Amino acid sequence: MGKEVIIACDFPDRQRLFTFLNKFLDRRPFLKVGMELFYSEGPDLIRVLKSNGFRVFLDLKLYDIPNTVGRTIKNLVNLEVEFISIHASGGKDMMLAAKESACGRGTKLLAVTILTSISQCHLKSELLIENTLDESVKHFAKIAYACGIDGIVCSPFEVEIVKTSFNDLLCVTPGIRYFNETDDQKRFAQPAQAKEFGSDLIVVGRPITGAVDPVESYEKIKSEFI
């Protein structure tokens, strides 16, 4: 898979989503649908997007006991999305159950390592993890790789350490922006930095969805990353 810019469609409902997508005319950008939009509109929205030629990353960050996640993945792969996310911290058995349910269905699984809203300080003081962010991400990547998961979600800053050991893993990186926009992202990078670090796909939300000209912003980011 080549490099891609995925637009994070963090809208409250389908009306807002399609008002945004109508600006792209004949373009069919890769879209990320997260919990807010999916829980609002349900699987039918994904079917509509797929029938209109959009590729979809269904970012639900599944985290539960292995049996529950396995059965959930078995249902979700029927939507024929390109990616579904699970939490690597759910453990080996959970990831293996997810992989078994997705196997042969054409949907790739992405394991979320450490959220980009987590800083080194949060990791230690709130999650009681003494390892560094790099060490923690690499550890989760190692487990995901052993389970046959297709890729991981991490910040651009951890890509190099992951690729050094697990080059076959796709690295999908959110937290892409040009400056600190006073939001919940702690580990963010510019598109050109993400390219330099080796990200395979970047996920970009507000710098595109909140732009005066979303299409122009999208094309600018593409030109800097791809």
C-alpha positions as CSV (number, residue, x, y, z in Angstrom):
1,M,0.0,0.0,0.0
2,G,1.3,3.4,-1.0
3,K,1.3,6.5,1.2
4,E,-2.1,8.0,1.9
5,V,-3.7,11.0,3.6
6,I,-6.8,9.9,5.5
7,I,-9.3,12.6,6.5
8,A,-10.6,12.2,10.1
9,C,-14.3,12.8,9.7
10,D,-15.1,13.7,13.3
11,F,-18.6,15.0,12.5
12,P,-21.7,14.6,14.7
13,D,-23.9,13.3,12.0
14,R,-24.1,12.4,8.3
15,Q,-25.6,15.7,7.3
16,R,-22.4,17.5,8.4
17,L,-20.3,14.8,6.8
18,F,-21.9,15.0,3.4
19,T,-21.9,18.8,3.5
20,F,-18.2,18.5,3.9
21,L,-17.7,15.8,1.3
22,N,-19.7,17.7,-1.3
23,K,-16.9,20.2,-1.5
24,F,-14.6,17.5,-2.9
25,L,-16.8,17.0,-6.1
26,D,-15.4,14.0,-8.0
27,R,-12.5,13.3,-5.5
28,R,-12.8,10.3,-3.3
29,P,-10.4,10.8,-0.4
30,F,-9.7,8.1,2.2
31,L,-11.9,8.7,5.2
32,K,-11.7,7.8,8.9
33,V,-15.0,7.3,10.7
34,G,-14.6,7.2,14.4
35,M,-16.8,6.5,17.4
36,E,-18.8,9.8,17.4
37,L,-20.0,9.5,13.8
38,F,-20.4,5.7,13.8
39,Y,-22.4,5.6,17.0
40,S,-24.6,8.4,15.7
41,E,-25.3,6.9,12.3
42,G,-24.5,3.2,12.5
43,P,-23.4,0.7,9.9
44,D,-25.7,2.1,7.2
45,L,-23.5,5.2,6.9
46,I,-20.5,3.0,6.1
47,R,-22.5,1.1,3.4
48,V,-23.4,4.4,1.8
49,L,-19.8,5.7,1.8
50,K,-18.6,2.4,0.4
51,S,-21.2,2.3,-2.3
52,N,-20.1,5.8,-3.3
53,G,-16.5,4.7,-3.8
54,F,-14.9,5.9,-0.6
55,R,-12.3,3.9,1.3
56,V,-12.9,3.8,5.0
57,F,-10.9,3.4,8.1
58,L,-13.4,2.4,10.8
59,D,-11.6,3.7,13.9
60,L,-13.5,2.1,16.8
61,K,-10.5,1.2,18.9
62,L,-12.1,-2.1,20.1
63,Y,-11.1,-3.1,23.6
64,D,-12.9,-6.0,25.4
65,I,-12.5,-9.6,26.2
66,P,-11.3,-11.7,23.3
67,N,-14.6,-13.4,22.5
68,T,-16.5,-10.1,22.4
69,V,-13.9,-8.5,20.1
70,G,-13.7,-11.5,17.9
71,R,-17.5,-11.6,17.4
72,T,-17.6,-7.8,16.8
73,I,-14.9,-8.0,14.1
74,K,-16.8,-10.8,12.5
75,N,-19.8,-8.4,12.1
76,L,-17.8,-5.4,11.1
77,V,-15.8,-7.0,8.3
78,N,-19.1,-7.4,6.4
79,L,-18.9,-3.7,5.9
80,E,-15.9,-4.3,3.7
81,V,-13.9,-1.3,5.1
82,E,-10.2,-1.1,4.5
83,F,-9.1,-0.8,8.2
84,I,-10.6,-1.5,11.6
85,S,-8.7,-0.4,14.8
86,I,-8.4,-2.4,18.0
87,H,-6.4,-1.6,21.2
88,A,-3.0,-3.4,21.5
89,S,-3.4,-3.0,25.2
90,G,-6.2,-5.5,25.0
91,G,-3.5,-8.2,24.9
92,K,-2.4,-11.1,22.7
93,D,-5.5,-13.2,23.1
94,M,-7.8,-10.3,22.1
95,M,-5.7,-9.5,19.1
96,L,-5.5,-13.1,18.0
97,A,-9.3,-13.4,18.2
98,A,-9.7,-10.2,16.1
99,K,-7.2,-11.6,13.5
100,E,-9.0,-14.9,13.3
101,S,-12.3,-13.2,12.6
102,A,-10.8,-10.8,10.0
103,C,-8.6,-13.4,8.2
104,G,-9.3,-13.7,4.5
105,R,-12.0,-11.0,4.5
106,G,-9.9,-8.1,3.0
107,T,-10.1,-5.8,6.0
108,K,-6.8,-4.9,7.6
109,L,-6.5,-4.6,11.4
110,L,-4.6,-1.7,13.1
111,A,-3.5,-2.0,16.7
112,V,-3.5,1.3,18.6
113,T,-0.4,1.6,20.8
114,I,-0.3,4.8,22.9
115,L,-2.8,7.5,22.1
116,T,-1.3,10.7,20.8
117,S,-3.1,12.5,23.7
118,I,-0.7,10.7,26.1
119,S,2.5,12.4,27.1
120,Q,5.5,10.8,28.9
121,C,4.3,12.5,32.1
122,H,0.8,11.0,31.7
123,L,2.2,7.6,30.9
124,K,4.1,7.5,34.2
125,S,1.8,9.4,36.6
126,E,-1.6,8.2,35.4
127,L,-1.0,4.8,33.7
128,L,1.8,3.8,36.0
129,I,4.0,2.8,33.1
130,E,7.6,3.3,33.8
131,N,8.9,2.6,30.3
132,T,9.4,5.5,27.9
133,L,6.9,6.2,25.1
134,D,9.3,4.7,22.6
135,E,9.7,1.5,24.6
136,S,6.0,1.2,25.2
137,V,5.0,1.7,21.6
138,K,7.7,-0.8,20.4
139,H,6.5,-3.4,23.0
140,F,2.9,-3.1,21.7
141,A,4.1,-3.3,18.1
142,K,6.0,-6.4,18.9
143,I,2.9,-8.2,20.3
144,A,0.8,-6.9,17.4
145,Y,3.3,-8.2,14.9
146,A,3.4,-11.6,16.6
147,C,-0.3,-11.8,16.3
148,G,-0.3,-11.1,12.6
149,I,-1.9,-7.7,12.9
150,D,-1.4,-5.6,9.8
151,G,-0.3,-2.4,11.3
152,I,-0.2,-0.1,14.3
153,V,-1.4,3.4,15.1
154,C,1.2,5.6,16.8
155,S,2.5,9.1,16.6
156,P,5.0,10.0,13.9
157,F,7.8,10.2,16.5
158,E,7.7,6.4,17.2
159,V,7.6,5.2,13.6
160,E,11.4,4.9,13.1
161,I,11.8,2.7,16.2
162,V,9.0,0.5,15.1
163,K,10.1,0.2,11.4
164,T,13.6,-0.7,12.5
165,S,12.4,-3.9,14.1
166,F,9.1,-4.6,12.3
167,N,9.4,-3.0,8.8
168,D,6.4,-5.0,7.5
169,L,4.0,-3.3,9.9
170,L,2.0,-0.4,8.5
171,C,2.4,2.7,10.6
172,V,-0.7,4.9,10.6
173,T,0.0,8.2,12.3
174,P,-2.6,10.7,13.6
175,G,-1.6,14.0,15.3
176,I,-0.8,15.8,12.1
177,R,-0.9,19.6,12.1
178,Y,1.2,22.6,11.4
179,F,1.3,24.0,15.0
180,N,-0.1,23.3,18.4
181,E,-3.8,24.2,18.0
182,T,-4.5,24.0,21.8
183,D,-6.3,20.7,21.5
184,D,-5.8,17.2,23.0
185,Q,-2.9,16.1,20.8
186,K,0.4,16.0,22.7
187,R,2.6,14.3,20.2
188,F,2.0,16.0,16.8
189,A,4.0,16.6,13.7
190,Q,3.8,18.3,10.3
191,P,3.1,16.3,7.2
192,A,6.6,16.6,5.9
193,Q,8.0,15.5,9.2
194,A,5.7,12.4,9.1
195,K,7.1,11.6,5.7
196,E,10.6,11.9,6.9
197,F,9.9,9.7,9.9
198,G,8.5,7.0,7.6
199,S,4.8,7.0,8.3
200,D,2.8,5.0,5.8
201,L,-0.5,6.8,6.2
202,I,-1.3,9.9,8.1
203,V,-4.7,10.8,9.6
204,V,-5.6,14.5,9.5
205,G,-8.7,16.0,11.0
206,R,-9.1,19.7,11.9
207,P,-6.4,21.1,9.6
208,I,-8.6,19.9,6.7
209,T,-12.1,19.7,8.1
210,G,-11.8,23.1,9.8
211,A,-10.0,24.9,7.0
212,V,-11.6,27.7,5.0
213,D,-10.9,25.7,1.9
214,P,-10.8,22.0,2.9
215,V,-9.9,20.8,-0.6
216,E,-6.9,23.2,-0.9
217,S,-5.7,22.1,2.6
218,Y,-6.1,18.5,1.7
219,E,-4.1,18.9,-1.6
220,K,-1.4,20.8,0.2
221,I,-1.0,18.1,2.9
222,K,-0.9,15.4,0.2
223,S,1.8,17.3,-1.7
224,E,3.9,17.5,1.4
225,F,3.5,13.9,2.5
226,I,3.1,11.7,-0.6
